[in-house]
Amino acid sequence: MRETLRKPVLAVGPFHPLQEEMEFFRLTVDGETVTDIDVRISYNHRGIEKLSETLQFDQVPYLVSRVCGICSASHPLAYVQAVEEIAGVKPPERALYVRTIINELERIHSHLLWVGLAGHFIGYDTVFMWAWKYREPVLDLLEEITGNRNNYGNVKVGGCREDIPDEMIPKVLAELDTIEQKTEMLTKAVLDDPVLHLRLKGVGILSKVDAVKYAVTGPTARGSAVAIDVRHDDPYAAYADLDWKVISQPDGDVFAKAVVRLLETLESIKIIRQALRKLPGGPVAVEVKEIPAGEGCGRAEAPRGETFHYVRSDGGNRPVRHKIRAPSYVNVPSFKASCIGGDIADVTLTLAAVDPCYSCTERIAVVDSHNKVLHDYEELLRLSREKTACIRKELGVPPMKLEDC
C-alpha cells in the first residue's frame, strides 16, 4: 500500500462549481503512460427522483429537463412516454413529429458542441470557433419553437405545449441547408486532415468486446461497432415513419467517435427535413385528466445514448416512484478500458471522447507522494496541444491561424 501511494497519480475531479455532475478519476501513471484508473461516481446527489414524487405529473417534465442541459428534450420525452404508457394515452400524430424535430435539433446542438470542445483540447481552436458558430442557428430555432435555447419545456403528457407553425417550416428548412453545408465542411476537414488522423486514430480505444462488457451506449457504443440506437431498435415519436440509418464505426478510438457524431449530425438534418415535409395536421396534444395506478418505462436516444425513466403511479396525482438512468452512468466507467496504456497527453481527449455529463475538468492535477503538483490542468492541456503541434511539424503542415475561419 505504501509503495502504491508513492506512484504519481492523475486526479481528475470530483468537484468544481461548473460541473453538472461530480465524478472522480484517479489515474496511476508510469512516466507518461497511464497504468491504472479508479473511477468513482455519485459524489453529488441532487435528489431529482425524490423531488419528482412531490410534484404533479404535469410538473415533472420541467424538473427532469434539468437532469442535463444538453439532454433537456430527451429526459422529459422519456418521462412522458412512461406516464403515457401507464395512462394508455397516444399523443396526436403531429405531436409525435414535433417531438422528433425538437429532439433532433438538440442532437445537432449537442454534437456540434462536442466537436468544438474536441478541437479546443487538441489545439484546433479554429474548429472550436467554427463548430460553436454553426451551432448558434440551431439554438435560435429551438428558442423560436419552444421559447428557450435550453430546458425547452415543450413536451407534456399527451403531446406538446407548443406547435411548429406551418409558416415557420420554410425558415427551418433554409437554416438546415446552411447547417448541413457547414457540417459537411467540418466533416470533410476531419476526414481529410492527416494531422487529425495521426492525433486521434489509435487513441483511447474501446474495443467492441469492452463496449459490450461495460454496456456503453450512444456514440460511445456505435464508435466501437455496436450499432445500437433506441430510435431504431425500439422506435418512438415519429422515427418509424422516417428514412434514416444508424451510424457506426469499427475502430473504437477517438477518431471513430468524432466521425460518428459528425455523420449523425447529417442524419439528424435528414430526419428533420422529412419530419417537416410530412408534418401532419391536427392538434399537438390530447387532454389527460388523470393517471391510473400502474407502472411504465419510457426510453429515448439522447445525444449521449439511451436514457430511460421508470414511473409508478398509485392512482394519485403524483408519481410514487421515479427512477432515471442517464447514458453517462454506463459510459463513464468504460474509461477503465480506454485510458489504460495511453499517454498523459491523450487523457483529456479520451475522457472527452464519450462526452461525459460534466462540463469542466479544471480540477486536474498530477501529484507525487508528498502532494506536490507535477501537472495541473493547464499543463495537461499544453501537453495535448504540444503533441498535435509536433505531428503538424513532422508533416510539414503550418500552424492553424485564427484568420483561417
C-alpha positions as CSV (number, residue, x, y, z in Angstrom):
1,M,0.0,0.0,0.0
2,R,2.8,2.4,0.9
3,E,4.6,1.6,-2.4
4,T,1.4,2.3,-4.4
5,L,1.0,5.7,-2.7
6,R,4.4,6.7,-4.0
7,K,3.4,6.3,-7.6
8,P,2.4,9.5,-9.3
9,V,-1.4,9.8,-9.9
10,L,-3.6,11.9,-12.1
11,A,-6.6,13.1,-10.1
12,V,-9.5,14.2,-12.2
13,G,-12.4,15.8,-10.3
14,P,-14.5,15.4,-8.4
15,F,-15.8,18.9,-7.5
16,H,-15.9,22.2,-9.4
17,P,-18.7,24.8,-9.4
18,L,-19.1,24.4,-13.2
19,Q,-19.6,20.6,-13.1
20,E,-23.2,19.4,-13.6
21,E,-22.3,16.0,-12.1
22,M,-19.3,15.0,-9.9
23,E,-17.0,12.2,-11.0
24,F,-13.6,11.3,-9.8
25,F,-10.9,9.6,-11.8
26,R,-7.7,8.6,-10.1
27,L,-5.1,7.6,-12.7
28,T,-1.9,5.9,-11.8
29,V,0.9,6.8,-14.2
30,D,4.4,5.4,-15.0
31,G,6.3,8.2,-16.6
32,E,3.9,9.5,-19.4
33,T,1.9,6.3,-19.5
34,V,-1.4,5.6,-17.7
35,T,-1.1,2.2,-15.9
36,D,-4.4,2.1,-13.9
37,I,-7.5,4.0,-13.3
38,D,-10.0,4.2,-10.5
39,V,-13.4,5.6,-11.5
40,R,-15.8,6.9,-8.8
41,I,-19.2,8.4,-9.3
42,S,-22.1,9.7,-7.2
43,Y,-20.3,12.4,-5.4
44,N,-23.3,14.7,-5.7
45,H,-26.9,13.8,-5.3
46,R,-29.5,16.4,-6.3
47,G,-32.4,14.3,-5.3
48,I,-34.3,14.7,-8.6
49,E,-36.0,11.3,-8.3
50,K,-37.3,12.1,-4.8
51,L,-38.3,15.7,-5.8
52,S,-40.4,14.1,-8.6
53,E,-42.5,12.4,-6.0
54,T,-43.5,15.8,-4.6
55,L,-44.7,17.2,-7.9
56,Q,-47.8,16.6,-10.0
57,F,-47.3,14.5,-13.1
58,D,-47.5,17.6,-15.4
59,Q,-44.8,19.4,-13.4
60,V,-42.2,16.7,-13.6
61,P,-41.1,17.4,-17.2
62,Y,-39.8,20.8,-16.1
63,L,-37.8,19.1,-13.3
64,V,-36.2,16.3,-15.4
65,S,-35.2,18.7,-18.1
66,R,-32.7,19.9,-15.5
67,V,-31.0,16.5,-15.3
68,C,-28.8,17.7,-18.1
69,G,-29.0,20.9,-20.0
70,I,-27.8,19.3,-23.3
71,C,-30.3,16.5,-22.9
72,S,-33.2,18.7,-21.8
73,A,-35.5,17.3,-24.5
74,S,-34.6,13.6,-24.1
75,H,-35.3,13.2,-20.4
76,P,-38.8,14.8,-20.4
77,L,-39.6,12.8,-23.5
78,A,-38.6,9.5,-21.9
79,Y,-40.6,10.5,-18.7
80,V,-43.8,11.4,-20.5
81,Q,-43.6,8.2,-22.6
82,A,-43.5,6.3,-19.4
83,V,-46.6,8.1,-18.0
84,E,-48.4,7.8,-21.3
85,E,-47.8,4.0,-21.1
86,I,-49.4,4.0,-17.7
87,A,-52.4,6.0,-18.8
88,G,-52.8,4.3,-22.2
89,V,-52.6,7.7,-23.9
90,K,-51.5,8.0,-27.6
91,P,-50.4,11.6,-28.5
92,P,-51.6,13.1,-31.8
93,E,-49.5,12.3,-34.8
94,R,-48.5,16.0,-35.2
95,A,-47.1,15.9,-31.6
96,L,-45.0,12.9,-32.4
97,Y,-43.4,14.7,-35.3
98,V,-42.9,17.9,-33.3
99,R,-41.2,15.8,-30.6
100,T,-38.9,14.2,-33.2
101,I,-37.9,17.6,-34.7
102,I,-37.0,19.1,-31.3
103,N,-35.0,16.1,-30.2
104,E,-33.0,16.0,-33.4
105,L,-32.3,19.7,-33.2
106,E,-31.0,19.1,-29.7
107,R,-28.8,16.2,-31.1
108,I,-27.3,18.6,-33.7
109,H,-26.6,21.2,-31.0
110,S,-25.0,18.6,-28.7
111,H,-22.8,17.1,-31.3
112,L,-21.5,20.4,-32.6
113,L,-20.8,21.5,-29.1
114,W,-18.7,18.3,-28.6
115,V,-16.8,18.8,-31.9
116,G,-15.9,22.3,-30.8
117,L,-14.6,21.2,-27.4
118,A,-12.7,18.3,-29.0
119,G,-11.0,20.9,-31.3
120,H,-10.1,23.0,-28.3
121,F,-8.5,20.1,-26.4
122,I,-6.1,19.3,-29.3
123,G,-5.3,22.9,-30.1
124,Y,-7.6,23.4,-33.1
125,D,-9.3,26.4,-31.7
126,T,-10.4,27.3,-35.3
127,V,-12.6,24.2,-35.2
128,F,-13.9,25.2,-31.8
129,M,-15.0,28.6,-33.2
130,W,-16.4,27.1,-36.4
131,A,-18.5,24.4,-34.6
132,W,-19.9,26.8,-32.0
133,K,-20.7,29.5,-34.6
134,Y,-22.6,27.0,-36.7
135,R,-24.4,25.7,-33.6
136,E,-26.0,29.1,-32.8
137,P,-28.7,28.9,-35.6
138,V,-29.8,25.6,-34.1
139,L,-30.3,27.1,-30.7
140,D,-32.1,30.1,-32.3
141,L,-34.5,27.6,-34.0
142,L,-35.1,25.8,-30.7
143,E,-35.8,29.2,-29.0
144,E,-38.2,30.2,-31.7
145,I,-40.1,27.0,-31.5
146,T,-40.2,26.4,-27.7
147,G,-39.2,29.8,-26.2
148,N,-35.9,28.5,-24.8
149,R,-32.4,27.8,-26.1
150,N,-32.1,25.0,-23.5
151,N,-34.6,23.4,-21.0
152,Y,-37.3,23.7,-23.6
153,G,-40.3,22.7,-21.5
154,N,-42.3,21.8,-24.6
155,V,-43.2,18.1,-24.0
156,K,-46.1,17.1,-21.8
157,V,-48.1,14.0,-21.0
158,G,-50.4,13.7,-24.1
159,G,-48.4,15.7,-26.5
160,C,-46.6,19.1,-26.8
161,R,-47.2,22.5,-25.3
162,E,-46.1,24.4,-28.4
163,D,-46.6,23.7,-32.1
164,I,-44.4,24.4,-35.0
165,P,-46.4,26.9,-37.2
166,D,-46.7,25.9,-40.8
167,E,-45.4,29.3,-41.9
168,M,-42.2,28.6,-40.0
169,I,-41.3,25.5,-41.9
170,P,-39.6,27.2,-44.9
171,K,-37.3,29.1,-42.5
172,V,-36.3,25.9,-40.6
173,L,-35.6,24.2,-44.0
174,A,-33.5,27.1,-45.1
175,E,-31.5,27.1,-41.9
176,L,-31.0,23.3,-42.2
177,D,-29.4,23.8,-45.7
178,T,-26.9,26.2,-44.1
179,I,-26.2,23.9,-41.1
180,E,-25.8,20.9,-43.5
181,Q,-23.3,22.8,-45.6
182,K,-21.2,23.8,-42.6
183,T,-21.3,20.3,-41.1
184,E,-20.2,18.8,-44.3
185,M,-17.3,21.2,-44.3
186,L,-16.3,20.2,-40.8
187,T,-16.7,16.5,-41.6
188,K,-14.5,16.8,-44.7
189,A,-11.9,18.7,-42.7
190,V,-11.8,15.9,-40.1
191,L,-11.7,13.1,-42.7
192,D,-9.1,14.7,-44.9
193,D,-6.7,16.2,-42.3
194,P,-3.6,14.0,-41.9
195,V,-2.8,15.6,-38.6
196,L,-6.1,14.6,-37.1
197,H,-5.7,11.1,-38.4
198,L,-2.3,10.8,-36.6
199,R,-3.6,12.6,-33.5
200,L,-6.9,10.8,-33.0
201,K,-6.6,7.4,-34.5
202,G,-5.4,4.7,-32.1
203,V,-6.1,6.9,-29.1
204,G,-8.4,5.9,-26.3
205,I,-9.5,2.7,-28.0
206,L,-12.6,1.0,-26.6
207,S,-12.9,-2.4,-28.3
208,K,-16.2,-3.9,-29.3
209,V,-15.8,-6.6,-26.6
210,D,-15.2,-3.9,-23.9
211,A,-18.1,-1.8,-25.2
212,V,-20.4,-4.8,-24.7
213,K,-18.8,-5.6,-21.3
214,Y,-19.3,-2.1,-20.0
215,A,-22.8,-1.9,-21.6
216,V,-21.9,1.5,-23.1
217,T,-24.5,3.3,-25.2
218,G,-24.9,6.1,-27.8
219,P,-21.9,7.3,-29.9
220,T,-19.6,5.6,-27.4
221,A,-21.0,2.2,-28.4
222,R,-21.5,3.0,-32.1
223,G,-17.9,4.2,-32.4
224,S,-16.9,0.7,-31.3
225,A,-19.0,-1.2,-33.9
226,V,-22.0,-1.7,-31.5
227,A,-24.8,-0.4,-33.7
228,I,-27.5,0.1,-31.0
229,D,-29.9,3.1,-31.2
230,V,-33.3,3.3,-29.4
231,R,-34.7,5.2,-32.3
232,H,-34.2,2.2,-34.5
233,D,-34.4,-0.7,-32.0
234,D,-37.5,0.4,-30.1
235,P,-39.0,3.3,-32.3
236,Y,-40.9,6.1,-30.6
237,A,-42.2,9.5,-31.6
238,A,-42.1,9.5,-35.5
239,Y,-38.9,7.7,-36.1
240,A,-40.5,4.5,-37.5
241,D,-42.1,6.6,-40.3
242,L,-38.8,8.2,-41.4
243,D,-35.9,7.0,-43.5
244,W,-32.5,7.2,-41.8
245,K,-29.7,5.0,-40.8
246,V,-27.7,4.1,-37.6
247,I,-24.1,5.4,-37.9
248,S,-21.3,3.2,-36.6
249,Q,-17.6,2.9,-36.9
250,P,-15.4,-0.2,-36.3
251,D,-12.2,1.2,-34.7
252,G,-13.4,2.3,-31.2
253,D,-10.9,5.2,-30.9
254,V,-11.4,9.0,-30.5
255,F,-11.4,9.4,-34.3
256,A,-14.2,6.9,-34.7
257,K,-16.3,8.7,-32.1
258,A,-15.8,12.0,-33.8
259,V,-16.8,10.6,-37.2
260,V,-19.9,9.0,-35.7
261,R,-21.1,12.4,-34.2
262,L,-20.4,14.3,-37.4
263,L,-22.2,11.8,-39.6
264,E,-25.1,11.6,-37.1
265,T,-25.5,15.3,-37.3
266,L,-26.1,14.9,-41.1
267,E,-28.5,12.1,-40.4
268,S,-30.4,14.4,-37.9
269,I,-30.7,17.0,-40.6
270,K,-32.1,14.4,-42.9
271,I,-34.6,13.3,-40.2
272,I,-35.8,16.8,-39.5
273,R,-36.3,17.6,-43.2
274,Q,-38.5,14.5,-43.6
275,A,-40.5,15.3,-40.5
276,L,-41.2,18.8,-41.5
277,R,-42.3,17.8,-45.0
278,K,-44.5,15.0,-43.6
279,L,-45.8,17.0,-40.7
280,P,-49.5,16.0,-40.3
281,G,-52.2,18.5,-39.5
282,G,-54.3,18.5,-36.3
283,P,-53.7,19.3,-32.6
284,V,-50.4,18.7,-30.8
285,A,-51.9,17.4,-27.5
286,V,-54.8,15.5,-26.1
287,E,-56.4,16.1,-22.7
288,V,-55.3,13.8,-20.0
289,K,-57.4,14.1,-16.9
290,E,-55.9,11.5,-14.6
291,I,-53.2,8.9,-14.4
292,P,-54.4,5.5,-13.2
293,A,-52.4,3.1,-11.0
294,G,-49.7,1.3,-12.8
295,E,-46.1,1.4,-14.0
296,G,-44.4,2.4,-17.2
297,C,-41.0,2.7,-18.7
298,G,-40.0,5.4,-21.3
299,R,-36.9,5.2,-23.4
300,A,-35.2,7.8,-25.6
301,E,-32.0,8.1,-27.6
302,A,-30.3,11.2,-26.0
303,P,-27.3,12.7,-27.8
304,R,-25.0,10.7,-25.4
305,G,-27.1,7.5,-25.7
306,E,-30.1,5.7,-24.2
307,T,-31.9,7.2,-21.3
308,F,-34.8,5.7,-19.6
309,H,-37.3,6.6,-17.0
310,Y,-39.4,4.2,-14.9
311,V,-42.5,5.7,-13.3
312,R,-45.0,4.1,-10.9
313,S,-48.4,5.5,-10.0
314,D,-50.9,4.7,-7.3
315,G,-53.7,6.5,-9.0
316,G,-53.0,9.8,-7.3
317,N,-51.7,13.0,-9.0
318,R,-48.0,12.4,-8.3
319,P,-45.5,9.6,-9.1
320,V,-44.9,7.3,-6.1
321,R,-41.6,6.1,-7.7
322,H,-39.5,7.6,-10.4
323,K,-36.2,6.0,-11.5
324,I,-33.9,7.6,-14.0
325,R,-30.9,6.2,-15.8
326,A,-28.8,8.6,-17.9
327,P,-26.3,7.3,-20.5
328,S,-23.3,8.7,-18.7
329,Y,-23.9,6.3,-15.9
330,V,-22.8,3.4,-18.1
331,N,-20.4,5.3,-20.4
332,V,-18.2,6.8,-17.7
333,P,-16.9,3.5,-16.2
334,S,-15.6,2.5,-19.7
335,F,-12.6,4.8,-19.0
336,K,-11.2,1.7,-17.1
337,A,-10.7,0.1,-20.5
338,S,-9.9,3.0,-22.8
339,C,-7.4,5.0,-20.7
340,I,-5.0,2.3,-19.5
341,G,-1.9,2.2,-21.7
342,G,-2.5,5.7,-23.1
343,D,-0.3,8.8,-22.8
344,I,-1.0,11.5,-20.3
345,A,-1.2,13.9,-23.3
346,D,-4.2,11.8,-24.5
347,V,-6.1,11.6,-21.2
348,T,-8.2,14.7,-21.7
349,L,-9.1,13.5,-25.3
350,T,-10.1,10.0,-24.1
351,L,-12.2,11.4,-21.2
352,A,-13.9,13.9,-23.5
353,A,-14.5,11.3,-26.3
354,V,-17.5,9.8,-24.6
355,D,-19.0,13.3,-23.9
356,P,-19.4,12.6,-20.1
357,C,-22.1,14.7,-18.4
358,Y,-19.9,17.2,-16.6
359,S,-18.9,20.5,-18.0
360,C,-15.5,21.2,-16.6
361,T,-12.3,19.3,-15.8
362,E,-10.2,22.2,-14.4
363,R,-9.5,20.3,-11.2
364,I,-6.9,18.1,-12.8
365,A,-3.5,17.6,-11.2
366,V,-0.7,15.1,-11.2
367,V,0.8,14.9,-7.7
368,D,3.6,12.9,-6.1
369,S,3.6,11.1,-2.7
370,H,4.2,14.5,-1.0
371,N,1.2,16.0,-2.7
372,K,3.4,18.2,-4.8
373,V,1.7,19.2,-8.0
374,L,3.5,17.9,-11.1
375,H,1.0,18.8,-13.7
376,D,-2.1,21.0,-13.4
377,Y,-5.0,21.2,-15.9
378,E,-3.3,23.9,-18.0
379,E,-0.2,21.7,-18.2
380,L,-2.2,18.7,-19.4
381,L,-3.9,20.8,-22.0
382,R,-0.5,22.1,-23.1
383,L,0.8,18.6,-23.4
384,S,-2.2,17.6,-25.6
385,R,-1.7,20.6,-27.8
386,E,2.1,20.1,-28.0
387,K,1.5,16.6,-29.3
388,T,-0.7,18.0,-32.1
389,A,1.9,20.6,-32.9
390,C,4.7,18.0,-33.1
391,I,2.6,16.0,-35.6
392,R,2.0,19.1,-37.7
393,K,5.7,19.9,-37.7
394,E,6.6,16.3,-38.7
395,L,4.2,16.5,-41.6
396,G,5.3,20.0,-42.6
397,V,1.8,21.4,-42.0
398,P,1.9,25.1,-41.0
399,P,0.2,26.1,-37.7
400,M,-3.5,26.9,-37.8
401,K,-4.3,30.6,-37.7
402,L,-7.4,32.4,-36.4
403,E,-8.0,34.0,-39.8
404,D,-8.5,30.5,-41.3
405,C,-12.1,30.6,-40.1
